[in-house]
Amino acid sequence: MQERLDGPVDQAAAFEALFAGERHAFWLDRGNSGASLMGSAGSGASVVTASVASGVLATQDAAGAVRDVRRQSIFSFLRQEDGRVSSGGGGRAWVGWIGYEAGVNALGLTTATSRYPDAALMRFDRSVAFEAGSITVTAEDSEAGRAWMEAASSALRRLRAEFGSWEPPAVIEATDVSAGSWRHDDDDYLRMVRACQDAIVRGDAYVLCLTNELRIPGKVDALAAYRALRTINPTRLGGIVRVGDLWLVSASPEQFLRITPDGVVTTMPVKGTRPRGVDDADDARLRSALLASEKERAENLMIVDLMRNDLARVARVGSVEVTRLLEVETYASVHQLVSTVRARLGDGKHAIDAIEACFPAGSMTGTPKRSAISILGELEQGPRGIYSGCFGLFSSDGSVDVSMVIRSMIVDPTGVSIGSGGGVTSLSVPEEELAEVKLKARAIAAAARASAFH
């Protein structure tokens, strides 16, 4: 069932009113003027989680009761779902994440064991879509669905009348959250950067995306953290995915894959970072330095080439093209160097084939991919988990819209995990690589610490 309403409505207020209390919910946030989607897995919906360590996929109902356990990968599951006709704008569409280790495992390489599910997807049956000033409310055709739609539509009309006056709840000041600790301290990370450069000199890799993890213990209000993050570091690909007690909170700037129902595939790798300046002149200088950097340009070009090769495995011959190369995108805290690669799926190929061919994304591994993953696994000595994976929408009409899990935090009952990394090349300066990792984590950590409570 669907009902269409006129906008505008503050999306943060809408999520707060309709989905903040749901056990399984999401918000794919494209900004108040963008085509955002939020929803939840209601009483008749399903939640699927995958474990690489055990090799099993578990299906739960919305209350968390396990209904089925089988030996199956998340890619096999999604391929099984691919092509099933979606109904009512929701149907068999899924929202969630696929973690880094799921991709490594699919390549037949050794993985570390994550503290989090290696994949989690919800088949939502209640949603609100925002696009071009209109709002579409969708619910399952049942008594409960009709009651929810009536309540949701009423709440949205009220929010429309209040648009412009809504104030988000105050972010709670940090109290019991410490500064946190990195998996690898500064000296260790510098050593790892040099080890990456040694591997490059030996010819084992050309670029390696080395990462670290910041762990902040304590209890954090995940929704307050996202509100803070949305304010201090807005981005066009942000969002929330809540699965039970876990929250993925993301201000991702990087599109992993967007696939249309007719098979057009777009990826936008991000490689190359500079901080924002203290004033306009300094900001322009840093932007120009990023664009001119031999190291950053080489790093981006190598990942573009890797993504071209990955897509060529599933694309129509001759359809892979680079439509944008080495352009600077500017965000609240950083400048980023971004390129765009586009292709069309070949005959008999589907969206999940493209995801599996490209995952983990080259921007988070380096090149050559298999060698890079093996080298990084030995150096990092721990799982990346959800970080370095992807999250978003997997629809049964063949469309996919997934972002990279970067500039993100994972909020669990005991604390927050924040992954951060950067590409190492033979031209890297180790101290600059260390500074880049801390720069990328700074806004995320600030939002987490500002949202702690007793």
Buried (B, 14 or more C-beta within 10 A) or exposed (E): BEBEBEBBBBBBBBBBBBBEEBBBBBBBBBBBBBEBBBBBBBBBBBBBBBBBEEEBBBBBBBEEEEEEEEEBBBBBBBBEBBEEEBEBBBBBBBBBBBBBBBBBBBBEBEBBEBEBBBBBBBBBBBBBBBBEEEBBBBBBEBEBBEEBBEEBBEBBBEBBEEEEEBEBEEBBEBEEBEEBEBBBEEEBBBBBBBBBBEBBEEEBBBBBBBBBBBBBBBBBBBBBBBBBBBEBBEBBBBBBBBBBEBBBBBBBBBBBBBBBEEBBBBBBBBBBBBBBBEEEEEBEEBBEEBBEBEBBBBBBBBBBBBBBBBBBEBBBEEBBEBEEBBEBBBBEBBBBBBBBBBBBBBEEBBBBBBBBBBBBBBBBBBBBBEBBBBBBBEBBEBBBBBBBBBBBBBBBBBBBBBBBBBBBBBBBEEBBBBBBBBBBBBEBEBEEBBEBBBBBBBBBBBBBBBBBBE
